[in-house]
Amino acid sequence: MSRSLYVGPIPVPIHYYMRGIELQTNQRRRVSAKQVKDALMELVLPEEFHRLIGPAINSGSSLFLYGPSGNGKTTIAMAIAKLISGTDPIWLPYAVTAGGYIIQIHDRLVHKQINVVRGRTAELGRIDQRWGLFERPSVAAGGELTLEALDLRYDPIAKIYEAPLQMKANGGMLLIDDFGRQQVSPANLLNRWIVPLESEVDYLRLQSGQTLVVPFRQLIVFSTNLDPNELVDDAFLRRIQIKVGVNNPDEKMFYQIFVTEAKRMNIPFDKDTFLYLLQKWYRQTGRTMQSVHPRDLLRTMQALCEYEEDLPHMTPELIDEACRCYFVS
């Protein structure tokens, strides 16, 4: 206890962990076009958009989502995460040991365990209780991300290490949301990962100075509304295999999104009121359409109707009031 306060399943030697991850990620993941379409079905996107996303999921390396804010980049990323978690589950140890120290991998916020009755499976028989069967993990980090979260973090009280985010995400997906707005500069963040993205291994250092080599096997998704050319250099962009622009909708897509959201909220759609919105608040003002506008404007109209103790509906007067509340002059 004086050496470590860790309590839990016995840690696995790190070389067994490496071998376990490699065995479960050597073969490329296979998702069909239908699976990707179904995962994105709640979003109104260009017809062939799924062809840009599917290959990135199957390659399991990296994806760069960019474009103006409010068009669903984060929603697309979370749909990808849900799709990946629904594929074949993965065996992960709760903790590993290296250099005489314990590194805890299991995180209840990240790893969703699949129950195995009495430690047995029909295919494998009795299983090693140091390992658990989990859904493919999905880790998301936004503006709070620091470089420290990408390295081993030592707890001086418990005297154990906590695994970095990318190690917790092995076998699944790691989302860097709002890329470019983290507490760490984009250059430092990219320098940290430029080698792992190429070699699929990461290097971590213990307090003793010993360096550990661990697998770097997850789909990394970068999502940003900033100009990619101002964030990263060509050397890094080459290492990200697939770059996908998520752009502002045209009037046809905007109409489809509005109809879909109105149906979802049980608000009767009125085409004349929609055309009024389009003409007065977009065409005349030159305002840019965003995919999030229909949902937000309909929510505001719904709240106004509830306040007046009226049934939800669409009228030009409600559109004007909702837009004056929503848009900044």
Backbone hydrogen bonds in HBPLUS format (Angstrom, degrees):
<---DONOR---> <-ACCEPTOR-->    atom                        ^
c    i                          cat <-CA-CA->   ^        H-A-AA   ^      H-
h    n   atom  resd res      DA  || num        DHA   H-A  angle D-A-AA Bond
n    s   type  num  typ     dist DA aas  dist angle  dist       angle   num
A0005-LEU N   A0158-ALA O   2.85 MM 153  4.76 175.3  1.86 147.7 147.0     1
A0012-VAL N   A0095-ALA O   2.94 MM  83  6.31 161.9  1.98 134.7 134.8     2
A0097-THR N   A0012-VAL O   2.92 MM  85  5.91 145.0  2.04 132.1 135.0     3
A0016-TYR N   A0013-PRO O   2.95 MM   3  5.63 140.1  2.11 119.2 129.4     4
A0017-TYR N   A0013-PRO O   3.34 MM   4  6.75 151.6  2.43 144.6 152.8     5
A0014-ILE N   A0097-THR O   3.17 MM  83  5.75 145.7  2.29 164.5 154.9     6
A0018-MET N   A0014-ILE O   2.94 MM   4  6.24 161.1  1.98 152.5 156.6     7
A0019-ARG N   A0015-HIS O   3.11 MM   4  6.23 159.3  2.16 135.5 141.0     8
A0020-GLY N   A0016-TYR O   2.86 MM   4  6.04 154.9  1.93 145.9 153.2     9
A0021-ILE N   A0017-TYR O   2.97 MM   4  6.23 162.1  2.00 157.9 161.1    10
A0022-GLU N   A0018-MET O   2.98 MM   4  6.16 164.8  2.00 151.1 155.8    11
A0023-LEU N   A0019-ARG O   2.96 MM   4  6.10 161.6  2.00 149.6 154.2    12
A0024-GLN N   A0020-GLY O   3.23 MM   4  6.37 144.3  2.36 138.4 147.2    13
A0025-THR N   A0021-ILE O   3.03 MM   4  6.11 114.8  2.47 143.1 158.8    14
A0025-THR N   A0022-GLU O   3.29 MM   3  5.23 154.4  2.36  99.3 106.8    15
A0026-ASN N   A0022-GLU O   2.94 MM   4  5.60 122.3  2.28 150.8 156.6    16
A0036-VAL N   A0032-SER O   3.15 MM   4  6.50 158.4  2.19 151.8 156.9    17
A0037-LYS N   A0033-ALA O   2.91 MM   4  6.12 162.8  1.93 151.8 156.9    18
A0038-ASP N   A0034-LYS O   2.87 MM   4  6.04 160.9  1.90 150.8 156.1    19
A0039-ALA N   A0035-GLN O   2.98 MM   4  6.16 148.8  2.08 140.6 149.1    20
A0040-LEU N   A0036-VAL O   3.09 MM   4  6.33 139.6  2.25 143.9 154.1    21
A0040-LEU N   A0037-LYS O   3.17 MM   3  5.20 128.6  2.45  95.2 108.4    22
A0041-MET N   A0038-ASP O   3.35 MM   3  4.96 164.2  2.38  97.2 101.5    23
A0043-LEU N   A0040-LEU O   2.97 MM   3  5.56 162.9  2.00 121.2 126.8    24
A0049-PHE N   A0046-PRO O   3.05 MM   3  5.31 162.9  2.08 121.9 122.4    25
A0051-ARG N   A0048-GLU O   3.07 MM   3  5.63 147.9  2.18 113.4 121.9    26
A0052-LEU N   A0049-PHE O   2.96 MM   3  5.55 155.0  2.03 116.9 124.4    27
A0054-GLY N   A0050-HIS O   2.93 MM   4  5.93 175.3  1.93 158.2 159.6    28
A0056-ALA N   A0053-ILE O   3.08 MM   3  5.46 123.8  2.42 107.9 122.1    29
A0057-ILE N   A0053-ILE O   3.19 MM   4  6.54 152.9  2.27 154.5 162.6    30
A0058-ASN N   A0054-GLY O   3.04 MM   4  6.32 162.7  2.07 157.8 162.6    31
A0059-SER N   A0055-PRO O   2.92 MM   4  6.01 150.1  2.01 143.1 151.0    32
A0060-GLY N   A0056-ALA O   3.09 MM   4  6.16 141.1  2.25 136.9 146.4    33
A0220-ILE N   A0061-SER O   3.03 MM 159  6.33 169.1  2.05 137.8 138.6    34
A0063-LEU N   A0220-ILE O   2.84 MM 157  6.26 146.3  1.95 162.0 165.2    35
A0222-PHE N   A0063-LEU O   2.86 MM 159  6.28 162.2  1.89 163.1 167.2    36
A0064-PHE N   A0242-ILE O   2.97 MM 178  6.36 155.2  2.04 155.9 162.5    37
A0244-VAL N   A0064-PHE O   2.80 MM 180  6.08 170.1  1.81 165.3 167.7    38
A0065-LEU N   A0222-PHE O   2.70 MM 157  5.98 169.2  1.71 174.5 171.7    39
A0224-THR N   A0065-LEU O   2.97 MM 159  6.44 152.9  2.05 154.6 163.0    40
A0066-TYR N   A0244-VAL O   3.07 MM 178  6.43 160.1  2.12 155.5 159.0    41
A0246-VAL N   A0066-TYR O   2.71 MM 180  5.95 164.9  1.73 163.3 168.5    42
A0292-VAL N   A0070-GLY O   2.87 MM 222  5.16 130.5  2.12 161.4 163.1    43
A0076-ILE N   A0072-GLY O   2.86 MM   4  5.97 154.9  1.93 148.6 154.8    44
A0077-ALA N   A0073-LYS O   2.97 MM   4  6.24 158.8  2.01 147.5 153.4    45
A0078-MET N   A0074-THR O   2.91 MM   4  6.17 156.4  1.97 150.3 156.3    46
A0079-ALA N   A0075-THR O   2.97 MM   4  6.17 144.5  2.10 140.9 150.7    47
A0080-ILE N   A0076-ILE O   2.98 MM   4  6.30 149.5  2.08 147.7 156.0    48
A0081-ALA N   A0077-ALA O   2.95 MM   4  6.28 155.2  2.02 145.6 152.5    49
A0082-LYS N   A0078-MET O   2.97 MM   4  6.19 155.3  2.03 142.9 148.8    50
A0083-LEU N   A0079-ALA O   2.99 MM   4  6.20 149.5  2.08 141.0 149.5    51
A0084-ILE N   A0080-ILE O   2.89 MM   4  6.19 161.4  1.92 156.0 160.4    52
A0085-SER N   A0081-ALA O   2.93 MM   4  6.12 161.8  1.96 150.1 155.2    53
A0086-GLY N   A0082-LYS O   3.21 MM   4  6.29 129.6  2.48 132.9 144.4    54
A0086-GLY N   A0083-LEU O   3.17 MM   3  5.24 136.7  2.37  96.0 108.1    55
A0087-THR N   A0084-ILE O   3.05 MM   3  5.40 165.9  2.07 112.3 116.8    56
A0090-ILE N   A0134-PHE O   2.84 MM  44  5.39 163.0  1.87 157.0 161.9    57
A0134-PHE N   A0090-ILE O   2.85 MM  44  5.39 173.9  1.85 154.5 156.3    58
A0092-LEU N   A0132-GLY O   2.93 MM  40  5.51 161.3  1.97 158.5 163.6    59
A0132-GLY N   A0092-LEU O   2.81 MM  40  5.51 166.0  1.83 152.7 154.3    60
A0094-TYR N   A0130-ARG O   3.30 MM  36  6.49 153.5  2.37 165.6 165.4    61
A0105-ILE N   A0094-TYR O   3.05 MM  11  5.57 151.3  2.14 130.9 138.6    62
A0106-HIS N   A0094-TYR O   3.06 MM  12  4.78 175.0  2.06 135.3 134.3    63
A0096-VAL N   A0103-ILE O   2.87 MM   7  5.24 160.4  1.91 148.4 153.7    64
A0103-ILE N   A0096-VAL O   2.75 MM   7  5.24 171.6  1.76 160.9 162.7    65
A0098-ALA N   A0101-TYR O   2.92 MM   3  5.42 154.8  1.99 148.8 157.1    66
A0101-TYR N   A0098-ALA O   2.95 MM   3  5.42 166.4  1.96 120.2 124.5    67
A0161-TYR N   A0102-ILE O   2.87 MM  59  6.13 178.7  1.87 165.7 165.7    68
A0104-GLN N   A0161-TYR O   2.82 MM  57  6.17 165.9  1.84 160.0 155.4    69
A0163-ALA N   A0104-GLN O   3.02 MM  59  5.86 162.4  2.05 159.1 153.3    70
A0110-VAL N   A0107-ASP O   2.93 MM   3  5.34 150.8  2.02 112.8 121.9    71
A0111-HIS N   A0107-ASP O   2.75 MM   4  5.72 173.3  1.76 176.1 178.3    72
A0135-GLU N   A0112-LYS O   2.96 MM  23  5.65 160.9  1.99 157.1 161.3    73
A0114-ILE N   A0133-LEU O   2.70 MM  19  5.48 175.1  1.70 156.3 154.7    74
A0119-GLY N   A0116-VAL O   3.36 MM   3  5.59 155.1  2.43 127.4 120.3    75
A0120-ARG N   A0117-VAL O   3.08 MM   3  5.96 149.6  2.17 125.3 131.3    76
A0127-ILE N   A0119-GLY O   2.97 MM   8  5.68 161.9  2.00 160.6 158.0    77
A0121-THR N   A0125-GLY O   2.98 MM   4  5.08 150.9  2.07 129.6 137.3    78
A0125-GLY N   A0121-THR O   2.80 MM   4  5.08 148.1  1.90 139.7 145.0    79
A0131-TRP N   A0128-ASP O   3.03 MM   3  5.86 168.2  2.04 124.6 128.5    80
A0173-MET N   A0137-PRO O   2.93 MM  36  6.39 151.7  2.01 147.4 156.5    81
A0139-VAL N   A0173-MET O   2.92 MM  34  6.30 164.6  1.94 156.7 160.6    82
A0175-LEU N   A0139-VAL O   2.74 MM  36  6.15 166.3  1.76 162.6 167.2    83
A0141-ALA N   A0175-LEU O   2.88 MM  34  6.18 154.9  1.94 160.8 168.3    84
A0177-ASP N   A0141-ALA O   2.81 MM  36  6.03 148.9  1.90 157.9 164.5    85
A0145-LEU N   A0142-GLY O   3.17 MM   3  5.83 170.7  2.18 121.9 124.4    86
A0149-ALA N   A0146-THR O   3.16 MM   3  5.57 140.2  2.33 105.6 115.2    87
A0150-LEU N   A0147-LEU O   2.95 MM   3  5.37 156.9  2.00 112.6 120.2    88
A0151-ASP N   A0148-GLU O   3.23 MM   3  5.41 165.5  2.25 111.3 112.4    89
A0165-LEU N   A0149-ALA O   3.15 MM  16  6.31 162.1  2.18 163.1 167.0    90
A0153-ARG N   A0162-GLU O   3.21 MM   9  5.19 171.0  2.22 145.7 148.4    91
A0162-GLU N   A0153-ARG O   2.81 MM   9  5.19 151.2  1.89 139.8 149.3    92
A0155-ASP N   A0160-ILE O   2.92 MM   5  5.61 169.1  1.94 161.2 164.5    93
A0159-LYS N   A0155-ASP O   2.62 MM   4  5.24 135.9  1.80 146.2 160.1    94
A0167-MET N   A0164-PRO O   3.08 MM   3  5.41 130.9  2.34 104.8 117.8    95
A0168-LYS N   A0164-PRO O   3.10 MM   4  6.48 152.0  2.19 152.5 160.9    96
A0169-ALA N   A0165-LEU O   3.02 MM   4  6.26 135.9  2.22 143.0 155.5    97
A0170-ASN N   A0167-MET O   3.36 MM   3  5.30 163.6  2.39 100.2 105.0    98
A0172-GLY N   A0169-ALA O   2.84 MM   3  5.37 155.3  1.90 149.1 149.8    99
A0171-GLY N   A0217-ARG O   2.61 MM  46  5.72 174.1  1.61 162.3 164.3   100
A0219-LEU N   A0172-GLY O   2.97 MM  47  6.32 168.8  1.98 151.4 148.8   101
A0174-LEU N   A0219-LEU O   2.85 MM  45  6.20 159.8  1.89 153.0 156.7   102
A0221-VAL N   A0174-LEU O   2.85 MM  47  6.19 164.4  1.88 156.4 160.8   103
A0176-ILE N   A0221-VAL O   2.79 MM  45  6.11 169.9  1.80 168.5 171.0   104
A0223-SER N   A0176-ILE O   3.03 MM  47  6.22 160.6  2.07 160.9 155.2   105
A0181-ARG N   A0178-ASP O   3.02 MM   3  5.80 150.1  2.11 148.9 151.0   106
A0179-PHE N   A0223-SER O   2.73 MM  44  5.69 161.2  1.77 157.4 155.9   107
A0189-LEU N   A0185-SER O   3.04 MM   4  6.30 161.3  2.08 157.3 163.1   108
A0190-LEU N   A0186-PRO O   2.88 MM   4  6.00 160.8  1.92 151.4 156.3   109
A0191-ASN N   A0187-ALA O   2.90 MM   4  6.04 154.4  1.96 145.9 153.5   110
A0192-ARG N   A0188-ASN O   3.09 MM   4  6.22 142.0  2.24 137.0 146.2   111
A0193-TRP N   A0190-LEU O   3.06 MM   3  5.18 132.0  2.30  98.0 110.7   112
A0194-ILE N   A0190-LEU O   2.87 MM   4  5.76 120.8  2.22 151.3 165.5   113
A0197-LEU N   A0193-TRP O   3.03 MM   4  6.02 162.2  2.07 154.3 158.1   114
A0198-GLU N   A0195-VAL O   3.00 MM   3  5.25 131.8  2.23 106.2 119.3   115
A0199-SER N   A0195-VAL O   2.89 MM   4  6.07 165.7  1.91 163.6 168.2   116
A0200-GLU N   A0196-PRO O   2.75 MM   4  4.97 146.8  1.86 138.5 143.0   117
A0216-PHE N   A0200-GLU O   2.89 MM  16  4.64 152.9  1.96 128.1 119.7   118
A0202-ASP N   A0214-VAL O   2.77 MM  12  5.30 166.8  1.78 160.7 165.1   119
A0214-VAL N   A0202-ASP O   2.94 MM  12  5.30 165.4  1.96 150.3 155.1   120
A0204-LEU N   A0212-LEU O   2.90 MM   8  5.05 159.0  1.94 143.1 149.7   121
A0212-LEU N   A0204-LEU O   2.60 MM   8  5.05 170.1  1.61 159.4 163.1   122
A0206-LEU N   A0210-GLN O   2.87 MM   4  5.37 167.8  1.89 163.2 165.2   123
A0209-GLY N   A0206-LEU O   2.95 MM   3  5.37 160.2  1.99 112.1 118.5   124
A0230-GLU N   A0227-ASP O   2.98 MM   3  5.48 147.9  2.08 114.2 123.6   125
A0231-LEU N   A0228-PRO O   3.07 MM   3  5.01 140.2  2.23  96.6 108.4   126
A0232-VAL N   A0228-PRO O   3.04 MM   4  6.06 171.0  2.04 164.4 162.8   127
A0236-PHE N   A0233-ASP O   3.20 MM   3  5.65 126.9  2.50 105.9 117.5   128
A0237-LEU N   A0233-ASP O   3.14 MM   4  6.46 166.9  2.15 154.1 158.0   129
A0238-ARG N   A0234-ASP O   2.97 MM   4  6.10 148.0  2.07 148.4 155.4   130
A0239-ARG N   A0236-PHE O   2.91 MM   3  5.24 132.8  2.13 105.8 118.8   131
A0240-ILE N   A0237-LEU O   3.21 MM   3  5.21 144.8  2.34  97.1 107.1   132
A0254-PHE N   A0250-ASP O   2.87 MM   4  6.04 159.6  1.91 155.4 162.3   133
A0255-TYR N   A0251-GLU O   2.96 MM   4  6.09 152.0  2.04 141.4 147.9   134
A0256-GLN N   A0252-LYS O   3.08 MM   4  6.41 158.4  2.13 146.2 151.7   135
A0257-ILE N   A0253-MET O   2.87 MM   4  6.13 158.8  1.91 154.1 159.6   136
A0258-PHE N   A0254-PHE O   2.96 MM   4  6.14 158.2  2.01 145.7 151.9   137
A0259-VAL N   A0255-TYR O   2.96 MM   4  6.21 164.8  1.98 155.8 159.1   138
A0260-THR N   A0256-GLN O   2.98 MM   4  6.11 161.8  2.02 146.5 151.9   139
A0261-GLU N   A0257-ILE O   2.90 MM   4  6.08 166.3  1.92 154.8 157.9   140
A0262-ALA N   A0258-PHE O   2.91 MM   4  6.04 158.7  1.96 149.0 155.3   141
A0263-LYS N   A0259-VAL O   3.02 MM   4  6.19 156.4  2.08 146.7 152.8   142
A0264-ARG N   A0260-THR O   3.00 MM   4  6.24 155.3  2.06 145.6 152.7   143
A0265-MET N   A0261-GLU O   3.00 MM   4  6.21 145.3  2.12 145.9 154.4   144
A0267-ILE N   A0262-ALA O   2.88 MM   5  5.00 171.9  1.89 153.8 153.4   145
A0266-ASN N   A0263-LYS O   3.17 MM   3  5.02 158.1  2.22  99.9 106.4   146
A0274-PHE N   A0270-ASP O   3.08 MM   4  6.39 153.7  2.15 148.9 156.8   147
A0275-LEU N   A0271-LYS O   2.90 MM   4  6.22 158.4  1.95 154.3 159.5   148
A0276-TYR N   A0272-ASP O   2.97 MM   4  6.21 147.1  2.09 141.8 151.1   149
A0277-LEU N   A0273-THR O   2.97 MM   4  6.29 156.4  2.02 147.7 153.5   150
A0278-LEU N   A0274-PHE O   2.91 MM   4  6.22 160.8  1.94 151.5 156.8   151
A0279-GLN N   A0275-LEU O   2.92 MM   4  6.09 161.8  1.96 148.3 152.5   152
A0280-LYS N   A0276-TYR O   2.93 MM   4  5.99 172.6  1.93 158.3 159.8   153
A0281-TRP N   A0277-LEU O   2.98 MM   4  5.51 152.6  2.06 139.4 148.2   154
A0283-ARG N   A0278-LEU O   2.92 MM   5  6.26 168.7  1.94 164.6 168.4   155
A0284-GLN N   A0279-GLN O   3.02 MM   5  6.09 153.4  2.10 154.7 161.1   156
A0286-GLY N   A0282-TYR O   2.76 MM   4  5.39 132.2  1.99 139.8 150.0   157
A0293-HIS N   A0290-GLN O   3.09 MM   3  5.57 154.6  2.16 114.2 121.4   158
A0296-ASP N   A0292-VAL O   3.18 MM   4  6.38 170.0  2.19 159.3 162.3   159
A0297-LEU N   A0293-HIS O   2.83 MM   4  5.91 170.5  1.84 167.5 169.7   160
A0298-LEU N   A0294-PRO O   2.95 MM   4  5.95 161.2  1.99 148.5 154.1   161
A0299-ARG N   A0295-ARG O   2.98 MM   4  6.12 151.8  2.06 144.2 152.3   162
A0300-THR N   A0296-ASP O   3.03 MM   4  6.27 153.3  2.11 143.4 150.3   163
A0301-MET N   A0297-LEU O   2.95 MM   4  6.25 159.4  1.99 148.7 154.2   164
A0302-GLN N   A0298-LEU O   2.86 MM   4  6.01 154.9  1.92 145.7 153.1   165
A0303-ALA N   A0299-ARG O   2.92 MM   4  6.17 153.2  1.99 145.0 152.0   166
A0304-LEU N   A0300-THR O   2.94 MM   4  6.21 151.9  2.02 147.2 155.1   167
A0305-CYS N   A0301-MET O   2.95 MM   4  6.20 155.9  2.01 148.7 154.8   168
A0306-GLU N   A0302-GLN O   2.96 MM   4  6.20 159.4  2.00 148.3 154.0   169
A0307-TYR N   A0303-ALA O   2.94 MM   4  6.11 151.2  2.03 142.9 150.8   170
A0308-GLU N   A0304-LEU O   3.08 MM   4  6.36 146.7  2.20 141.7 149.8   171
A0310-ASP N   A0305-CYS O   2.80 MM   5  5.00 173.5  1.81 148.8 149.6   172
A0309-GLU N   A0306-GLU O   2.99 MM   3  4.76 154.8  2.05  98.9 105.8   173
A0319-ILE N   A0315-THR O   2.94 MM   4  6.25 157.0  1.99 154.1 161.5   174
A0320-ASP N   A0316-PRO O   2.93 MM   4  6.18 161.3  1.97 149.7 153.7   175
A0321-GLU N   A0317-GLU O   3.04 MM   4  6.31 163.2  2.07 147.6 152.1   176
A0322-ALA N   A0318-LEU O   2.83 MM   4  5.98 162.3  1.87 152.0 157.1   177
A0323-CYS N   A0319-ILE O   2.89 MM   4  6.01 162.4  1.92 153.3 158.3   178
A0324-ARG N   A0320-ASP O   2.94 MM   4  6.10 156.2  2.00 148.7 155.1   179
A0325-CYS N   A0321-GLU O   3.14 MM   4  6.33 144.9  2.27 139.4 148.3   180
A0326-TYR N   A0322-ALA O   2.93 MM   4  6.07 143.2  2.07 142.5 153.4   181
A0327-PHE N   A0323-CYS O   2.88 MM   4  5.66 165.2  1.90 149.4 153.3   182
